[in-house]
Amino acid sequence: MAQEGKTSFERDIKPLFRQMDIDHMEPFGVFLDDYGYMSKRENAESVRGTLVSKEMPPDGPYWSQEQLDLLSRWIADGCSP
């Protein structure tokens, strides 16, 4: 998972999204693999909410608590690239 130091979008967060998740969400204007989109706190929090409530990914597999904690930490730490 995350290396020492700040959690990074490119290194730690982006790889958690499968290509099928990215492709599924793009028509809805949700760009899971785009740092510019995900670095906006309201977008990141919205994505996190859908992951926590198990609305995403459709039909699973759902994110583990460790993955959710990593995303939460990335958001709390200021959404580093």
KOLGU-4560 file (N, C-alpha, C; in nm, 3 decimals, padded with zeros to 5 digits):
<recs>
<n_xx: 00.084 n_yy: -00.119 n_zz: 00.000 ca_xx: 00.000 ca_yy: 00.000 ca_zz: 00.000 c_xx: 00.088 c_yy: 00.124 c_zz: 00.000 mol: A seq: 1 type: MET>
<n_xx: 00.053 n_yy: 00.222 n_zz: 00.080 ca_xx: 00.124 ca_yy: 00.350 ca_zz: 00.080 c_xx: 00.266 c_yy: 00.333 c_zz: 00.130 mol: A seq: 2 type: ALA>
<n_xx: 00.357 n_yy: 00.403 n_zz: 00.063 ca_xx: 00.494 ca_yy: 00.406 ca_zz: 00.109 c_xx: 00.505 c_yy: 00.506 c_zz: 00.222 mol: A seq: 3 type: GLN>
<n_xx: 00.626 n_yy: 00.515 n_zz: 00.281 ca_xx: 00.649 ca_yy: 00.612 ca_zz: 00.387 c_xx: 00.620 c_yy: 00.752 c_zz: 00.335 mol: A seq: 4 type: GLU>
<n_xx: 00.572 n_yy: 00.838 n_zz: 00.422 ca_xx: 00.544 ca_yy: 00.976 ca_zz: 00.383 c_xx: 00.400 c_yy: 00.993 c_zz: 00.341 mol: A seq: 5 type: GLY>
<n_xx: 00.376 n_yy: 01.103 n_zz: 00.272 ca_xx: 00.241 ca_yy: 01.136 ca_zz: 00.229 c_xx: 00.186 c_yy: 01.037 c_zz: 00.128 mol: A seq: 6 type: LYS>
<n_xx: 00.059 n_yy: 01.014 n_zz: 00.138 ca_xx: -00.009 ca_yy: 00.930 ca_zz: 00.041 c_xx: -00.017 c_yy: 01.008 c_zz: -00.091 mol: A seq: 7 type: THR>
<n_xx: 00.009 n_yy: 00.939 n_zz: -00.200 ca_xx: 00.014 ca_yy: 01.001 ca_zz: -00.332 c_xx: -00.098 c_yy: 00.948 c_zz: -00.422 mol: A seq: 8 type: SER>
<n_xx: -00.159 n_yy: 01.036 n_zz: -00.499 ca_xx: -00.263 ca_yy: 00.993 ca_zz: -00.592 c_xx: -00.207 c_yy: 00.894 c_zz: -00.693 mol: A seq: 9 type: PHE>
<n_xx: -00.099 n_yy: 00.932 n_zz: -00.761 ca_xx: -00.043 ca_yy: 00.847 ca_zz: -00.867 c_xx: 00.006 c_yy: 00.713 c_zz: -00.814 mol: A seq: 10 type: GLU>
<n_xx: 00.073 n_yy: 00.715 n_zz: -00.701 ca_xx: 00.134 ca_yy: 00.593 ca_zz: -00.649 c_xx: 00.036 c_yy: 00.505 c_zz: -00.571 mol: A seq: 11 type: ARG>
<n_xx: -00.052 n_yy: 00.569 n_zz: -00.491 ca_xx: -00.132 ca_yy: 00.494 ca_zz: -00.395 c_xx: -00.281 c_yy: 00.485 c_zz: -00.426 mol: A seq: 12 type: ASP>
<n_xx: -00.339 n_yy: 00.592 n_zz: -00.479 ca_xx: -00.485 ca_yy: 00.598 ca_zz: -00.496 c_xx: -00.529 c_yy: 00.553 c_zz: -00.635 mol: A seq: 13 type: ILE>
<n_xx: -00.473 n_yy: 00.611 n_zz: -00.737 ca_xx: -00.514 ca_yy: 00.578 ca_zz: -00.875 c_xx: -00.509 c_yy: 00.428 c_zz: -00.904 mol: A seq: 14 type: LYS>
<n_xx: -00.405 n_yy: 00.357 n_zz: -00.859 ca_xx: -00.401 ca_yy: 00.212 ca_zz: -00.887 c_xx: -00.514 c_yy: 00.131 c_zz: -00.822 mol: A seq: 15 type: PRO>
<n_xx: -00.583 n_yy: 00.189 n_zz: -00.724 ca_xx: -00.693 ca_yy: 00.118 ca_zz: -00.660 c_xx: -00.817 c_yy: 00.108 c_zz: -00.749 mol: A seq: 16 type: LEU>
<n_xx: -00.827 n_yy: 00.197 n_zz: -00.847 ca_xx: -00.941 ca_yy: 00.196 ca_zz: -00.938 c_xx: -00.912 c_yy: 00.107 c_zz: -01.057 mol: A seq: 17 type: PHE>
<n_xx: -01.000 n_yy: 00.012 n_zz: -01.082 ca_xx: -00.985 ca_yy: -00.075 ca_zz: -01.198 c_xx: -01.027 c_yy: 00.001 c_zz: -01.323 mol: A seq: 18 type: ARG>
<n_xx: -00.973 n_yy: -00.039 n_zz: -01.437 ca_xx: -01.009 ca_yy: 00.027 ca_zz: -01.563 c_xx: -01.159 c_yy: 00.020 c_zz: -01.587 mol: A seq: 19 type: GLN>
<n_xx: -01.222 n_yy: -00.091 n_zz: -01.550 ca_xx: -01.366 ca_yy: -00.102 ca_zz: -01.570 c_xx: -01.443 c_yy: -00.002 c_zz: -01.484 mol: A seq: 20 type: MET>
<n_xx: -01.391 n_yy: 00.031 n_zz: -01.365 ca_xx: -01.454 ca_yy: 00.132 ca_zz: -01.279 c_xx: -01.439 c_yy: 00.270 c_zz: -01.342 mol: A seq: 21 type: ASP>
<n_xx: -01.320 n_yy: 00.298 n_zz: -01.391 ca_xx: -01.292 ca_yy: 00.427 ca_zz: -01.457 c_xx: -01.384 c_yy: 00.444 c_zz: -01.576 mol: A seq: 22 type: ILE>
<n_xx: -01.393 n_yy: 00.342 n_zz: -01.660 ca_xx: -01.477 ca_yy: 00.348 ca_zz: -01.781 c_xx: -01.625 c_yy: 00.361 c_zz: -01.745 mol: A seq: 23 type: ASP>
<n_xx: -01.667 n_yy: 00.293 n_zz: -01.639 ca_xx: -01.808 ca_yy: 00.296 ca_zz: -01.599 c_xx: -01.849 c_yy: 00.435 c_zz: -01.549 mol: A seq: 24 type: HIS>
<n_xx: -01.762 n_yy: 00.501 n_zz: -01.476 ca_xx: -01.797 ca_yy: 00.629 ca_zz: -01.413 c_xx: -01.779 c_yy: 00.750 c_zz: -01.505 mol: A seq: 25 type: MET>
<n_xx: -01.696 n_yy: 00.738 n_zz: -01.606 ca_xx: -01.667 ca_yy: 00.852 ca_zz: -01.694 c_xx: -01.792 c_yy: 00.913 c_zz: -01.758 mol: A seq: 26 type: GLU>
<n_xx: -01.888 n_yy: 00.833 n_zz: -01.809 ca_xx: -02.008 ca_yy: 00.894 ca_zz: -01.868 c_xx: -02.090 c_yy: 00.977 c_zz: -01.768 mol: A seq: 27 type: PRO>
<n_xx: -02.069 n_yy: 00.954 n_zz: -01.639 ca_xx: -02.139 ca_yy: 01.030 ca_zz: -01.535 c_xx: -02.061 c_yy: 01.155 c_zz: -01.493 mol: A seq: 28 type: PHE>
<n_xx: -01.950 n_yy: 01.181 n_zz: -01.563 ca_xx: -01.868 ca_yy: 01.298 ca_zz: -01.530 c_xx: -01.781 c_yy: 01.277 c_zz: -01.408 mol: A seq: 29 type: GLY>
<n_xx: -01.754 n_yy: 01.152 n_zz: -01.374 ca_xx: -01.668 ca_yy: 01.118 ca_zz: -01.261 c_xx: -01.541 c_yy: 01.057 c_zz: -01.319 mol: A seq: 30 type: VAL>
<n_xx: -01.429 n_yy: 01.126 n_zz: -01.299 ca_xx: -01.303 ca_yy: 01.088 ca_zz: -01.362 c_xx: -01.206 c_yy: 01.034 c_zz: -01.257 mol: A seq: 31 type: PHE>
<n_xx: -01.220 n_yy: 00.907 n_zz: -01.226 ca_xx: -01.148 ca_yy: 00.844 ca_zz: -01.117 c_xx: -00.996 c_yy: 00.843 c_zz: -01.137 mol: A seq: 32 type: LEU>
<n_xx: -00.951 n_yy: 00.845 n_zz: -01.262 ca_xx: -00.808 ca_yy: 00.838 ca_zz: -01.289 c_xx: -00.747 c_yy: 00.975 c_zz: -01.317 mol: A seq: 33 type: ASP>
<n_xx: -00.823 n_yy: 01.081 n_zz: -01.297 ca_xx: -00.777 ca_yy: 01.216 ca_zz: -01.328 c_xx: -00.748 c_yy: 01.293 c_zz: -01.199 mol: A seq: 34 type: ASP>
<n_xx: -00.620 n_yy: 01.325 n_zz: -01.178 ca_xx: -00.582 ca_yy: 01.396 ca_zz: -01.056 c_xx: -00.653 c_yy: 01.530 c_zz: -01.044 mol: A seq: 35 type: TYR>
<n_xx: -00.667 n_yy: 01.603 n_zz: -01.154 ca_xx: -00.734 ca_yy: 01.732 ca_zz: -01.151 c_xx: -00.876 c_yy: 01.721 c_zz: -01.097 mol: A seq: 36 type: GLY>
<n_xx: -00.945 n_yy: 01.616 n_zz: -01.135 ca_xx: -01.081 ca_yy: 01.592 ca_zz: -01.087 c_xx: -01.080 c_yy: 01.545 c_zz: -00.942 mol: A seq: 37 type: TYR>
<n_xx: -01.001 n_yy: 01.443 n_zz: -00.916 ca_xx: -01.002 ca_yy: 01.381 ca_zz: -00.784 c_xx: -00.940 c_yy: 01.469 c_zz: -00.676 mol: A seq: 38 type: MET>
<n_xx: -00.855 n_yy: 01.563 n_zz: -00.713 ca_xx: -00.790 ca_yy: 01.648 ca_zz: -00.613 c_xx: -00.884 c_yy: 01.755 c_zz: -00.558 mol: A seq: 39 type: SER>
<n_xx: -00.999 n_yy: 01.774 n_zz: -00.622 ca_xx: -01.100 ca_yy: 01.864 ca_zz: -00.566 c_xx: -01.168 c_yy: 01.788 c_zz: -00.453 mol: A seq: 40 type: LYS>
<n_xx: -01.155 n_yy: 01.844 n_zz: -00.335 ca_xx: -01.201 ca_yy: 01.774 ca_zz: -00.214 c_xx: -01.345 c_yy: 01.724 c_zz: -00.225 mol: A seq: 41 type: ARG>
<n_xx: -01.434 n_yy: 01.806 n_zz: -00.280 ca_xx: -01.574 ca_yy: 01.764 ca_zz: -00.289 c_xx: -01.590 c_yy: 01.642 c_zz: -00.380 mol: A seq: 42 type: GLU>
<n_xx: -01.510 n_yy: 01.633 n_zz: -00.485 ca_xx: -01.515 ca_yy: 01.516 ca_zz: -00.573 c_xx: -01.461 c_yy: 01.393 c_zz: -00.502 mol: A seq: 43 type: ASN>
<n_xx: -01.347 n_yy: 01.409 n_zz: -00.436 ca_xx: -01.286 ca_yy: 01.297 ca_zz: -00.364 c_xx: -01.379 c_yy: 01.246 c_zz: -00.253 mol: A seq: 44 type: ALA>
<n_xx: -01.441 n_yy: 01.339 n_zz: -00.182 ca_xx: -01.534 ca_yy: 01.299 ca_zz: -00.075 c_xx: -01.657 c_yy: 01.227 c_zz: -00.131 mol: A seq: 45 type: GLU>
<n_xx: -01.704 n_yy: 01.273 n_zz: -00.245 ca_xx: -01.820 ca_yy: 01.209 ca_zz: -00.309 c_xx: -01.786 c_yy: 01.066 c_zz: -00.351 mol: A seq: 46 type: SER>
<n_xx: -01.670 n_yy: 01.049 n_zz: -00.414 ca_xx: -01.625 ca_yy: 00.915 ca_zz: -00.453 c_xx: -01.610 c_yy: 00.828 c_zz: -00.329 mol: A seq: 47 type: VAL>
<n_xx: -01.547 n_yy: 00.882 n_zz: -00.225 ca_xx: -01.530 ca_yy: 00.807 ca_zz: -00.101 c_xx: -01.664 c_yy: 00.763 c_zz: -00.045 mol: A seq: 48 type: ARG>
<n_xx: -01.762 n_yy: 00.852 n_zz: -00.048 ca_xx: -01.896 ca_yy: 00.819 ca_zz: 00.001 c_xx: -01.959 c_yy: 00.703 c_zz: -00.074 mol: A seq: 49 type: GLY>
<n_xx: -01.942 n_yy: 00.700 n_zz: -00.206 ca_xx: -01.999 ca_yy: 00.590 ca_zz: -00.285 c_xx: -01.927 c_yy: 00.459 c_zz: -00.258 mol: A seq: 50 type: THR>
<n_xx: -01.798 n_yy: 00.467 n_zz: -00.226 ca_xx: -01.722 ca_yy: 00.346 ca_zz: -00.192 c_xx: -01.761 c_yy: 00.294 c_zz: -00.054 mol: A seq: 51 type: LEU>
<n_xx: -01.777 n_yy: 00.384 n_zz: 00.041 ca_xx: -01.813 ca_yy: 00.345 ca_zz: 00.177 c_xx: -01.953 c_yy: 00.282 c_zz: 00.180 mol: A seq: 52 type: VAL>
<n_xx: -02.046 n_yy: 00.342 n_zz: 00.104 ca_xx: -02.184 ca_yy: 00.292 ca_zz: 00.103 c_xx: -02.203 c_yy: 00.172 c_zz: 00.010 mol: A seq: 53 type: SER>
<n_xx: -02.093 n_yy: 00.131 n_zz: -00.053 ca_xx: -02.094 ca_yy: 00.016 ca_zz: -00.145 c_xx: -02.183 c_yy: 00.037 c_zz: -00.267 mol: A seq: 54 type: LYS>
<n_xx: -02.199 n_yy: 00.164 n_zz: -00.308 ca_xx: -02.266 ca_yy: 00.194 ca_zz: -00.434 c_xx: -02.170 c_yy: 00.172 c_zz: -00.550 mol: A seq: 55 type: GLU>
<n_xx: -02.042 n_yy: 00.173 n_zz: -00.520 ca_xx: -01.939 ca_yy: 00.156 ca_zz: -00.621 c_xx: -01.833 c_yy: 00.063 c_zz: -00.563 mol: A seq: 56 type: MET>
<n_xx: -01.774 n_yy: -00.022 n_zz: -00.642 ca_xx: -01.811 ca_yy: -00.049 ca_zz: -00.780 c_xx: -01.938 c_yy: -00.132 c_zz: -00.789 mol: A seq: 57 type: PRO>
<n_xx: -02.009 n_yy: -00.114 n_zz: -00.899 ca_xx: -02.131 ca_yy: -00.193 ca_zz: -00.916 c_xx: -02.099 c_yy: -00.342 c_zz: -00.907 mol: A seq: 58 type: PRO>
<n_xx: -02.171 n_yy: -00.413 n_zz: -00.826 ca_xx: -02.154 ca_yy: -00.557 ca_zz: -00.810 c_xx: -02.022 c_yy: -00.597 c_zz: -00.746 mol: A seq: 59 type: ASP>
<n_xx: -01.949 n_yy: -00.501 n_zz: -00.687 ca_xx: -01.823 ca_yy: -00.533 ca_zz: -00.618 c_xx: -01.712 c_yy: -00.566 c_zz: -00.715 mol: A seq: 60 type: GLY>
<n_xx: -01.600 n_yy: -00.611 n_zz: -00.668 ca_xx: -01.567 ca_yy: -00.627 ca_zz: -00.527 c_xx: -01.554 c_yy: -00.491 c_zz: -00.459 mol: A seq: 61 type: PRO>
<n_xx: -01.599 n_yy: -00.484 n_zz: -00.336 ca_xx: -01.598 ca_yy: -00.359 ca_zz: -00.264 c_xx: -01.462 c_yy: -00.337 c_zz: -00.199 mol: A seq: 62 type: TYR>
<n_xx: -01.431 n_yy: -00.212 n_zz: -00.174 ca_xx: -01.302 ca_yy: -00.177 ca_zz: -00.117 c_xx: -01.291 c_yy: -00.227 c_zz: 00.027 mol: A seq: 63 type: TRP>
<n_xx: -01.172 n_yy: -00.268 n_zz: 00.062 ca_xx: -01.144 ca_yy: -00.311 ca_zz: 00.199 c_xx: -01.135 c_yy: -00.187 c_zz: 00.290 mol: A seq: 64 type: SER>
<n_xx: -01.141 n_yy: -00.210 n_zz: 00.419 ca_xx: -01.127 ca_yy: -00.099 ca_zz: 00.513 c_xx: -00.990 c_yy: -00.033 c_zz: 00.497 mol: A seq: 65 type: GLN>
<n_xx: -00.889 n_yy: -00.112 n_zz: 00.470 ca_xx: -00.754 ca_yy: -00.058 ca_zz: 00.449 c_xx: -00.751 c_yy: 00.036 c_zz: 00.328 mol: A seq: 66 type: GLU>
<n_xx: -00.817 n_yy: -00.002 n_zz: 00.220 ca_xx: -00.822 ca_yy: 00.084 ca_zz: 00.101 c_xx: -00.901 c_yy: 00.212 c_zz: 00.131 mol: A seq: 67 type: GLN>
<n_xx: -01.013 n_yy: 00.199 n_zz: 00.200 ca_xx: -01.093 ca_yy: 00.316 ca_zz: 00.236 c_xx: -01.014 c_yy: 00.410 c_zz: 00.327 mol: A seq: 68 type: LEU>
<n_xx: -00.940 n_yy: 00.353 n_zz: 00.422 ca_xx: -00.858 ca_yy: 00.434 ca_zz: 00.512 c_xx: -00.749 c_yy: 00.508 c_zz: 00.435 mol: A seq: 69 type: ASP>
<n_xx: -00.691 n_yy: 00.442 n_zz: 00.337 ca_xx: -00.587 ca_yy: 00.505 ca_zz: 00.254 c_xx: -00.646 c_yy: 00.624 c_zz: 00.178 mol: A seq: 70 type: LEU>
<n_xx: -00.761 n_yy: 00.607 n_zz: 00.118 ca_xx: -00.827 ca_yy: 00.717 ca_zz: 00.047 c_xx: -00.861 c_yy: 00.830 c_zz: 00.144 mol: A seq: 71 type: LEU>
<n_xx: -00.912 n_yy: 00.797 n_zz: 00.260 ca_xx: -00.945 ca_yy: 00.898 ca_zz: 00.360 c_xx: -00.821 c_yy: 00.974 c_zz: 00.404 mol: A seq: 72 type: SER>
<n_xx: -00.711 n_yy: 00.903 n_zz: 00.423 ca_xx: -00.586 ca_yy: 00.967 ca_zz: 00.463 c_xx: -00.537 c_yy: 01.060 c_zz: 00.353 mol: A seq: 73 type: ARG>
<n_xx: -00.546 n_yy: 01.017 n_zz: 00.228 ca_xx: -00.504 ca_yy: 01.100 ca_zz: 00.116 c_xx: -00.584 c_yy: 01.230 c_zz: 00.113 mol: A seq: 74 type: TRP>
<n_xx: -00.714 n_yy: 01.220 n_zz: 00.133 ca_xx: -00.800 ca_yy: 01.339 ca_zz: 00.136 c_xx: -00.761 c_yy: 01.429 c_zz: 00.254 mol: A seq: 75 type: ILE>
<n_xx: -00.750 n_yy: 01.370 n_zz: 00.372 ca_xx: -00.717 ca_yy: 01.448 ca_zz: 00.493 c_xx: -00.580 c_yy: 01.516 c_zz: 00.483 mol: A seq: 76 type: ALA>
<n_xx: -00.487 n_yy: 01.452 n_zz: 00.414 ca_xx: -00.352 ca_yy: 01.507 ca_zz: 00.399 c_xx: -00.341 c_yy: 01.612 c_zz: 00.289 mol: A seq: 77 type: ASP>
<n_xx: -00.452 n_yy: 01.642 n_zz: 00.220 ca_xx: -00.448 ca_yy: 01.748 ca_zz: 00.121 c_xx: -00.442 c_yy: 01.705 c_zz: -00.024 mol: A seq: 78 type: GLY>
<n_xx: -00.468 n_yy: 01.576 n_zz: -00.052 ca_xx: -00.478 ca_yy: 01.527 ca_zz: -00.190 c_xx: -00.350 c_yy: 01.548 c_zz: -00.271 mol: A seq: 79 type: CYS>
<n_xx: -00.240 n_yy: 01.495 n_zz: -00.223 ca_xx: -00.111 ca_yy: 01.508 ca_zz: -00.293 c_xx: -00.113 c_yy: 01.435 c_zz: -00.427 mol: A seq: 80 type: SER>
<n_xx: -00.044 n_yy: 01.493 n_zz: -00.525 ca_xx: -00.037 ca_yy: 01.427 ca_zz: -00.655 c_xx: 00.041 c_yy: 01.297 c_zz: -00.647 mol: A seq: 81 type: PRO>
</recs>
